[in-house]
Amino acid sequence: MSKKICMITGANSGIGKAASIQIAARGYHVIMGCRSRARGETALEDVRAKSGSDAVDLLIVDMSLQSSVREAARHIETAYDRLDVLIQNAAVFDITHKQIAFTEEGVETIWATNHLGPVLLTELLLDRLKENSQGRVITIASKGLMAKPFLRVDLEDPEFRQAGFDVTKAYYQSKLAQIMYTYWLAQRLKGTRVTANCIRVPIVAIDTNRYPNMPGFLRSLYLLKTRMGLTPEQMAETYTFLSTSDEVSEVTGCYFDEKNRSVKSRRYTSDPDNIARVMQLTMRFLDI
């Protein structure tokens, strides 16, 4: 039997890279989805060395562009005979961005990268995931949503074309939508061998060098804020648990914290009518 295969987007740094190392060390064949070839190739060498596994590949994909996501899905379909785990880790959140930005396909960048790209890639790869004895889809949200109890997905203007752009609001809206997609997907997949679960990520130390334009005071604030947070390696343990553990082989439609416990998300996210509206909105952006 061939190795189980796990694809992780946003795998060149942080939690995604740490999870790549841990899952590869567990004997899985890991596909590292990265936007930058240079950073991806550097990370690939490091992941292979630290995991002790050569069964790690690099796949260049820009999750903000639907054309790139489709190309990546086609590559997986043709280059690999299976796909067992899909971790939608890639996301953008640069608090130095004060102005709205759009992709070359004309979609607001955060909405495109953090929500639309993961939904599209998952939908395109579902058939491949269903072919195995047990497939797993893992999406990523944020514990920071607890501090925004009244936030909703803006069904009229999710890209902030009319409303004033706020990078924090845009980020957390995308993560709210990912939780709702997970619940919607889990319901759709009932009766299949594929599960869908979401991880609630708390404060995790980040490499502030990734944000060269960050003002000094914000850099100091981030360093202070993350000092008490988890390391990427610690947070990646939950990614690895949900990807590889037999304990959760039949668990679906759940929201997990960093201690591998199932927790409740806000009532808004689990309301069937709210979920239906958000998914109707989502599908208007996608040609699937």
Residue, then its C-alpha position, 0 to 999 in steps of 0.5 A: m500500500s502506498k503512503k498516505i498523502c497529506m497536502i498542507t497549504g501555507a507550508n513554507s513557514g510557521i504552523g504549516k511548516a511545523a505540521s509538515i515536519q511532524i506529519a512527514a515524520r509520522g510516515y505520511h507523504v507530504i505535499m507542501g503548498c507554497r506561493s513563493r518558489a524561493r521560500g518554498e524550496t528553502a522550507l522543503e529542504d528543512v522539512r526533509a532534513k528535520s522529518g528524516s523523510d524524502a517523501v515531501d514535495l513542493l507544490i507552487v500555488d497562490m491561494s488567492l487566485q482561482s486559476s492557480v488553485r485549479e492548476a494545483a488541483r489538476h496537478i494533484e489529480t495527475a501526479y498522485d494516486r491518492l489524497d488522504v488529508l487536506i489542511q487549509n492552512a494558508a492565510v493572509f493577515d498583515i495589519t500594516h495593510k490599510q488600503i483595500a487590495f484586489t487580486e489580478e482576478g479582481v477579488e479582494t485579497i483576504w476574502a480570496t485567499n482565506h476563504l474562497g481559495p480553500v473552498l475551491l481547492t477542497e471542492l475540486l479535490l473531494d472526489r480524490l479524498k473520497e477514494n480512500s478508506q478515510g479522507r480528512v479535510i481540516t480548515i483553520a479559524s482563530k480564537g480571536l473571534m471570541a473577542k468579536p461576538f457581533l461580527r457577521v459575514d457581510l452578505e452584501d459587501p464581503e469585499f468591503r467595496q462600499a464599506g471602509f476597509d478594515v484588515t482585521k475585520a476582513y481577516y476575522q470575517s474570512k475565518l468566520a466563513q471558514i467555520m461555517y463552510t466546515y459545518w456545511l461540508a461535514q453535513r454534505l459529506k455524511g454517509t461518505r468516508v471523508t470528515a471535515n473539522c476546523i481548528r481554533v488557533p490561539i496566539v502563536a509566535i510569528d516571524t515578524n521579519r515576514y512583515p518588513n513594513m511593520p512599524g517598530f511599535l507594532r513589531s514590539l507589540y506583536l513580540l510582547k503579545t506572542r511571548m505568552g503564546l504557543t510556538p508553531e511546533q506546539m500548535a502544529e501538534t493539533y494539526t498532526f493529531l487531527s490528520t493522523s490519529d485514529e481517535v478522530s477517524e470518524v469525528t466530523g463537523c467539530y471545532f477543535d482547540e489547541k488542546n485537541r478538545s472539541v469546543k463550541s463556536r458561536r451560535y451564529t456559525s452553526d445556524p443552518d440558515n446563516i450557513a446556507r446564506v454564507m455558502q450561497l454567497t461563496m458559490r457566487f464567487l466560484d465557478i464550480 
